[in-house]
Amino acid sequence: MTTDIPTLTNAERERAAAHVEFARREAAKIPDIPADLPTRQVRRVAVIGAGTMGGGIAMSLANIGLASTLIDADPAALDRGLGRVRANYASSVSRGRLAQSAMDERLESIRGSVDIGDVKDADLVIEAVFEDLGLKQSIFRQLDAIAKPGAILATNTSGLDVDAIAGVTQRPQDVVGAHFFSPAHVMKLLEVVRADKTAPDVIATLMDLGRRMGKVAVLSRIYPGFIGNALFRNYTREAHFLVEDGALPHEVDAALTRFGYAMGIFAVHDLAGNDVGHQTRKAQMATRPTDRRWNDLIMKLADLGRLGQKSGAGWYRYDEGSRTPQRDPEVEAFIIEESRRMGITRREISEDEIIKRCVYGMVNEGAKLLQQGIALRPSDIDIVYVTGYGFPAHQGGPMYYADRIGLPEVLADIKRFHAEYGYWWEPAPLLERLAREGGRFADLQV
Ligand SMILES: NC(=O)c1ccc[n+]([C@@H]2O[C@H](COP(=O)([O-])OP(=O)(O)OC[C@H]3O[C@@H](n4cnc5c(N)ncnc54)[C@H](O)[C@@H]3O)[C@@H](O)[C@H]2O)c1
């Protein structure tokens, strides 16, 4: 495989770093919400669902001195959740990062409950139950009946329609998305999701809370997967197609790490578990559109028991007790056989093509988000990517990167991919316009 990823000069790296700082500051500004709009007072918080996310959210609150009630309908799940919180703090204490007294104080501020009625005193409720619209709607109906007037009702959904959740309440103005990332007490990104009727002071309060938690809060409108996961879908899809077309997982990952990612996408899959979202994806397969290329390699790997690190094999193999991905002839033979089965003649794929397909897929989607007003500004997309998705900061974020390469050049490649691969590469009209006018994403006015 050819290595053709250009190295950046120091000046280019410095400019990208300055852009990331600029993007961080800009994200706090919302054109129709004055910076001095009074926020709602948040003294007591209730978090519903004591799973992976709920516990981490409660910790993020405790870390800034906000008491919370962590509520789970299942007493065993509540115990497990509180246990995880305790273990996380204990690990910080043992590593000398937190004083025992601080741990005690924070643990004290998180009270467990199995009664949703305990939301009644909360100024802010953050729902983090399973990703199921019907379940979330039933919780919001209850919140509508129990929560005090003016309480902010937030959902941590990863991509459900927040309007459909707000719509079951009599107070949609108080409903907002608060998309934390996992682990919530560590990850620095918070997507604040503005639904149709969300009140400006609710948004201002959430943006401010995110900042106080030491996170970068970025506003998104409702869209499947919001800003971050919408782009991520394009990134992973192309990585998987590349593997079907002729690259091997370690080649894709090598190109991505050379570009600056700490880990390639296949190593990330193996870390997260190839079975994550498995059932949802399987269910989608039955009704998926048939007019576009699809990829189900990850489901096939999961069905073969290749779950990733936790099963010792996924896109790579892992020696006992090791987290180091090793090439696995077995999975490579499987991938080659799958290409043959699909009638694809495998070919050598350059690192240049790997980066273009993975990054330009995100750029094109980002342009579509901007055009629809899902993301306010290109730099918001960049900061989401650098903060929450491991996009190399020295590359500045996908939209900045595209501006640096030059939009006419980016568009020419996207058009070439469109001609070759079809549907997924339909160029975004905004990108076409900017490229035609000699513009840059950075020139777009908010
Ligand atoms: N895990 C992630 O990486 C991640 C990241 C961002 C957002 N999210 C979103 O956060 C939400 C929670 O995800 P998770 O991974 O923490 O799930 P999880 O399965 O770890 O936890 C969900 C918890 O909700 C509880 N629950 C279910 N029904 C309940 C009810 N009626 N009342 C009270 N509690 C109830 C369950 O007992 C469980 O403890 C989902 O909407 C998910 O899409 C997850």
The ligand as an SDF file (V2000), in Angstrom:
LIG
                    3D

 44 48  0  0  0  0  0  0  0  0999 V2000
  -23.8330    3.9740   26.1870 N   0  0  0  0  0  0  0  0  0  0  0  0
  -23.4610    4.9570   25.3640 C   0  0  0  0  0  0  0  0  0  0  0  0
  -22.3690    4.9580   24.8020 O   0  0  0  0  0  0  0  0  0  0  0  0
  -24.3820    6.1400   25.1480 C   0  0  0  0  0  0  0  0  0  0  0  0
  -23.8380    7.3480   24.7180 C   0  0  0  0  0  0  0  0  0  0  0  0
  -24.6730    8.4590   24.5650 C   0  0  0  0  0  0  0  0  0  0  0  0
  -26.0270    8.3370   24.8230 C   0  0  0  0  0  0  0  0  0  0  0  0
  -26.5300    7.1280   25.2010 N   0  0  0  0  0  0  0  0  0  0  0  0
  -27.9740    7.0680   25.4600 C   0  0  0  0  0  0  0  0  0  0  0  0
  -28.1790    7.1090   26.8500 O   0  0  0  0  0  0  0  0  0  0  0  0
  -29.3310    6.3450   27.1860 C   0  0  0  0  0  0  0  0  0  0  0  0
  -28.9430    5.3050   28.2070 C   0  0  0  0  0  0  0  0  0  0  0  0
  -27.9450    4.4640   27.6700 O   0  0  0  0  0  0  0  0  0  0  0  0
  -27.0590    3.5050   28.5850 P   0  0  0  0  0  0  0  0  0  0  0  0
  -25.9830    2.9820   27.7150 O   0  0  0  0  0  0  0  0  0  0  0  0
  -26.7170    4.1940   29.8490 O   0  0  0  0  0  0  0  0  0  0  0  0
  -28.1260    2.3430   28.8720 O   0  0  0  0  0  0  0  0  0  0  0  0
  -28.0610    1.2290   29.9890 P   0  0  0  0  0  0  0  0  0  0  0  0
  -28.7270    0.0330   29.4330 O   0  0  0  0  0  0  0  0  0  0  0  0
  -26.6700    1.0690   30.5260 O   0  0  0  0  0  0  0  0  0  0  0  0
  -28.9470    1.8270   31.1770 O   0  0  0  0  0  0  0  0  0  0  0  0
  -30.2950    2.1110   31.0800 C   0  0  0  0  0  0  0  0  0  0  0  0
  -30.8890    2.0470   32.4710 C   0  0  0  0  0  0  0  0  0  0  0  0
  -32.2410    2.5060   32.4290 O   0  0  0  0  0  0  0  0  0  0  0  0
  -32.9610    1.7590   33.3560 C   0  0  0  0  0  0  0  0  0  0  0  0
  -34.3950    1.8350   33.0590 N   0  0  0  0  0  0  0  0  0  0  0  0
  -35.0730    1.2110   32.0730 C   0  0  0  0  0  0  0  0  0  0  0  0
  -36.3710    1.5270   32.1340 N   0  0  0  0  0  0  0  0  0  0  0  0
  -36.5310    2.3570   33.1790 C   0  0  0  0  0  0  0  0  0  0  0  0
  -37.6320    3.0480   33.7420 C   0  0  0  0  0  0  0  0  0  0  0  0
  -38.8750    2.8980   33.2420 N   0  0  0  0  0  0  0  0  0  0  0  0
  -37.4340    3.8420   34.8000 N   0  0  0  0  0  0  0  0  0  0  0  0
  -36.2050    3.9930   35.3370 C   0  0  0  0  0  0  0  0  0  0  0  0
  -35.0950    3.3790   34.8350 N   0  0  0  0  0  0  0  0  0  0  0  0
  -35.2670    2.5600   33.7710 C   0  0  0  0  0  0  0  0  0  0  0  0
  -32.4030    0.3560   33.2440 C   0  0  0  0  0  0  0  0  0  0  0  0
  -32.7000   -0.4220   34.3970 O   0  0  0  0  0  0  0  0  0  0  0  0
  -30.9230    0.6370   33.0680 C   0  0  0  0  0  0  0  0  0  0  0  0
  -30.2500    0.6280   34.3200 O   0  0  0  0  0  0  0  0  0  0  0  0
  -29.8530    5.7850   25.8750 C   0  0  0  0  0  0  0  0  0  0  0  0
  -30.8430    6.6420   25.3800 O   0  0  0  0  0  0  0  0  0  0  0  0
  -28.6480    5.7890   24.9940 C   0  0  0  0  0  0  0  0  0  0  0  0
  -28.9680    5.8420   23.6280 O   0  0  0  0  0  0  0  0  0  0  0  0
  -25.7430    6.0320   25.3990 C   0  0  0  0  0  0  0  0  0  0  0  0
  1  2  1  0
  2  3  2  0
  2  4  1  0
  4  5  1  0
  4 44  2  0
  5  6  2  0
  6  7  1  0
  7  8  2  0
  8  9  1  0
  8 44  1  0
  9 10  1  0
  9 42  1  0
 10 11  1  0
 11 12  1  0
 11 40  1  0
 12 13  1  0
 13 14  1  0
 14 15  2  0
 14 16  1  0
 14 17  1  0
 17 18  1  0
 18 19  2  0
 18 20  1  0
 18 21  1  0
 21 22  1  0
 22 23  1  0
 23 24  1  0
 23 38  1  0
 24 25  1  0
 25 26  1  0
 25 36  1  0
 26 27  1  0
 26 35  1  0
 27 28  2  0
 28 29  1  0
 29 30  1  0
 29 35  2  0
 30 31  1  0
 30 32  2  0
 32 33  1  0
 33 34  2  0
 34 35  1  0
 36 37  1  0
 36 38  1  0
 38 39  1  0
 40 41  1  0
 40 42  1  0
 42 43  1  0
M  CHG  2   8   1  16  -1
M  END
$$$$
